[in-house]
């Protein structure tokens, strides 16, 4: 579609030239599990959970039957082509999430019948707006709202979260933010692409917190994929600052009923001048500001202290980070993170896409933050091993059984138990 056609339909500039070309071996490696398995030692990677590209587009298909069939076909294919490489590779199953029912059904099939160990959920679902549907259902592609599955949803997704607990799997989430809201340039792919995964992760994390999911499921891990961690550090700081001003107790200082109306009237009379003095009836300023739906936005999260807030935001949130992202340091900067609590940043890499020009160099690239004195050796070990291992092993200690890192993870878990008991 050319520029004029995109202008007419207001369609975004899509991704283009998005995969390695000159480095053909890397392109093939992203497509061929056997070649990936063979090359992992060259990359310095012992074990990898592999997430798909086309796979996270399939759950966005609007037609219910086609969406579910496409996800099922994808999972069948991935289970087949990755068979035999379980010691170093495990693929993620694609889970459609338009309803909790379809998500649970595919989750049970993928893990129960196909022996997947990792589900990948789509955490943003575009839904029609009722008032617009009444006027013209054909407007649905242009007028929609985004369901983040955890707050204001038309469905209760708690049964899905509980099913993940039952199966001992974390919720690893991936969604596209391009084409939503202000990411709709018809001419510039980079404008639409930059930061869109972070936006999707930010929306989901806020929903999980404000919707009370992390309060109701304190042992369920959530991972936000391919989005970095800087937004996570910002979110934790932002919510701390907001809770301090707008907790159930603190917000009372903003209750309009506490306005001294005699004082307000006298100040307007004294300082309002010809423009403002005497323009309103006595006591009328902010008289009609009434909140009928409750005033504690933190109620569902059950936050009664800063420690409560951090417990809902820090221990169970994990962040997939690109190797070359210098903002990875924000996860470990205890000088600014509330309570000095580090975030669970995880080393990852976008193999097969334009932002990885050399697969064999990603780990070296990630270590540059240590070389420059921005991360400690301990932080780097958390980044490339402890955090990604804990994402899965803290929910299922047997997750890594039979893999190349089985003994290392077992030692990590044993050391953690000793430290907790000390």
Order of alpha helices (4+ residues) and beta strands (2+ residues): alpha-alpha-alpha-beta-alpha-alpha-beta-alpha-beta-beta-alpha-beta-alpha-beta-alpha-alpha-alpha-beta-alpha-alpha-alpha-alpha-beta-beta-alpha-alpha-alpha-alpha
